[in-house]
Structures are given as structure tokens and as C-alpha cells.
């Protein structure tokens, strides 16, 4: 399993370099420019410098957010965070990440932190979430300016192992409230060469971890980078399946769509195309 404290500064350096050379007005998503996208990531990093510090500020302003309302929060944040100069954003992001690494040095990385929807995410999971923000939005910006962008699987894997599993192990809170309800029990085994085996069970709209050896309705074998891009709407499931980066098997694979309709992640922005 990759050490997220080593992954975070490496991804930050690549993302900051990409932002610094981006044309600020280049359309990165359907509604955000490259500069807007970088500002969004910077706003998240700024929040994390506060909530990750021992005894830091609680994330009260995001306690009531769900997967269906996070877009409204993003819009408000971007209206208040007005910096759009790429070089300034890149430098500020490097500084914010340095602060995050400093305030979490030596801390218990399993310590739960209040997050969106009154959920609880371990410190390592919060770092992994920021890594994923830069990986996914780096993909957006790179497409906008026609620049190369790498998402190595060991970096992408931190999102599944540290953030998603870490949150489910602690408390999902009300993050999934408002999602499509599903009363049928659905067990999905997630398997990748880059992540710890995990089986997630959805029942009556709630998700929990099962023993990885328990029987599953669906077995999902995945490339971590592709899974993250699918979860955040950047790549279609069909395209991921055709490239062999997302393989669905198991005795009841038709139950996966119902699982994914409920176990969704907050989508930060709509891509121009997948």
C-alpha cells in the first residue's frame, strides 16, 4: 500500500507545475476554467490546513452536505475564493500542502476527522482525498491545455484504500442521504493489484465493510486510476470495460448499477466529455 504522505507532495509538484503553465481561461469542465479548477483544489487544501491541525477547526460548514448538494457548496466556495492567477495558485497550493504535511507529522493517521455530510474520515484518508482531487482535476486541466497527465495506479489507489474504505470503516454520516434508495442487499468485492481486498455491502441504503472472504454478488476487478475517473464521471463504465481496466464478474453482476446509484461520490464538476 502506497504511503499517502509520500504520494501527496509528489502529486502536488506535478499538479502545481501543470497549473502554473495553464491558460487561466481554458475550459477544463462544462462550467469551470482551468483557473477555476485550480482555485477549487486550492480552496480544499486551505480547508484541510485548518481541520487537520490537532485541535483544529471543525468542518461545521460542510456537515450537512450530501452527494446531491456538494455542487452548491463548490459554487459558493469559488465565489468567495477569487484568486485566478495560475502562478499564484500553484505557489499557494505548494505552501498549503507543506502546511498540511507539517501539522500531520507524527500524528495518528487513523484519527477520524469530521468531513462532508457529518461523515468521519481518517487523517490519511483526508490526505488521500486531496491527492485524488489533484489527480482528477489535473486530468481536466491537462485535457484543456493538451498537456500530458499521468495517474500512476499506486497514487490513485490511496483514494480507495485510505479515503473510501477509511470513511466507511468510521462513519459515512449523512453523505449518501438523498441518493437512490436500494432495499436489496448487494455485496460487491473490489479487487486490484494495488489495493487491499475489500467487500462492501449495501443494505437499506447503508453501506458497510464485510469480510473480504464473504460471498459477493459482484466482483469488480479494477485499475485504480480508471475506477476513480469512472466514479467521478470522467470516463464511462462502457469505455472502462472495453479497455479491460474495469472487469465485472460474479454470480449477480446485474446488481452493480443499483449499488453504484446509492454508493456515489460527490462530483465536483461536470467534464466537457468522457
Secondary structure by P-SEA (a helix, b strand, c coil): cccaaaaaaaaaaaaaaaaaaccccccccccccaaaaaaaaaaaaaaaaaaacccccccccccccccccaaaaaaaaaaaaccccaaaaaaaaaaaaaaaaaaaccccccbbbbccccbbbcaaaaaaaaaaaaaaaaaaaaaaabbbbbbccccccccccccaaaaaacccccccccccccccbbbbbbbcccccbbbbbbcccbbbbccccccccbbbbccaaaaaaaaaccccaaaaaaacccccccccccaaaaaaaccccccccccccc
